[in-house]
Amino acid sequence: MEHEFERAIHEAEALSLHADVVQGLHSLSWLTQQANDIERTRQVTIRAETAARKADAATRCKQLANTGRCLLELERDLPRARGVLQEAGVLAGRLDLRVVELMWGQALLARADGELDIGCAKLDEAVAQARAMGDHWREYQCLVWLATMKFERGAYLDVTRLAADIVAAAQKMGDSGAPFAEVISQISALRLAEGDHRMFVFEGLDALRQADDKRHLCYALNEVARACLDCRCSADASDLGRQALQAADALGSPTEKIVATALLIEAAFAADETERSNRFLSSLRELLGDKPLAPRSRAALQRLYDRYPGTATIIQTQTH
């Protein structure tokens, strides 16, 4: 399929069919993202941005928004994502366009800035617009992100309520369920009930593995591992954390690698396994370096520091 897309894109370029080139590259970027090929997705997304600058203003606006949204999902080139979303916003205002991808991208940018309330409000707008257009795929994607941000805000009741809407949107596309939403909804129910994670069977994890959806899998594994730690099940947390780290490494997600490693350190301390905790502390120092951290990474580190204050000194001493 990638070969066929590339051939069609080259033919469209030869005929100066700029909007068709952009559409082809957009579809190709979706395909490569589904294949977990993050670097190729980044390259194709940037190609689409460049091609869009030769297209009409509406096409350019939509693709700039898509480029920004995609880069944020990939955790790549935040300054570029911010710039193209700003440019898309100006174009949308001038053309009086309501672009789902722009609202979605602005929501992800707000999340990157730690402004989850703004992100949720933008996603509410995006879901409403997608529904008005009958765009089930974008409705589904934005609902999943809305549930994710609600989860990160600790609005667990909202997450459980959103799960039914997400499944309904998935069914409109012909899918039978929504495994990621199922997992974070179960964790939310667990948080609300303050129950034991062993009462839950996280079937959505197997579905995510079968779908090879590494982006959602590593996030879900990290959150189930966190729930295990809160129930004092460090052995389960260690196993899940290792799986999360493996998926995050394959995906190239710096945030989920940091989250997984912090959880593995906590699990090692809880099990009184000094050698293992030292090994993961060393890995965490390498992951942190001097890079700016996403709010989710900072929250994972803060949790670790709050529970084991000595780790802050060890990491900061070795990092700086």
Protein Blocks (a to p, Z undefined) as FASTA:
>chain_A
ZZmmmmmmmmmmmnopaklmmmmmmmmmmmmmmnopaklmmmmmmmmmmmmmmmcfklmm
mmmmmmmmmmmmnopakllmmmmmmmmmmmmmmnopacfklmmmmmmmmmmnopaklmmm
mmmmmmmmmmmnopaklmmmmmmmmmmmmmmnopamlmmmmmmmmmmmmmmnopabdfkl
mmmmmmmmmmmnopafklpccfklmmmmmnopaklmmmmmmmmmmmmmmnopaklmmmmm
mmmmmmmmmnopaklmmmmmmmmmmmmmmnopaklmmmmmmmmmmmnmmadcdfklmmmm
mmmmmmmmmlmmmmmmmmZZ
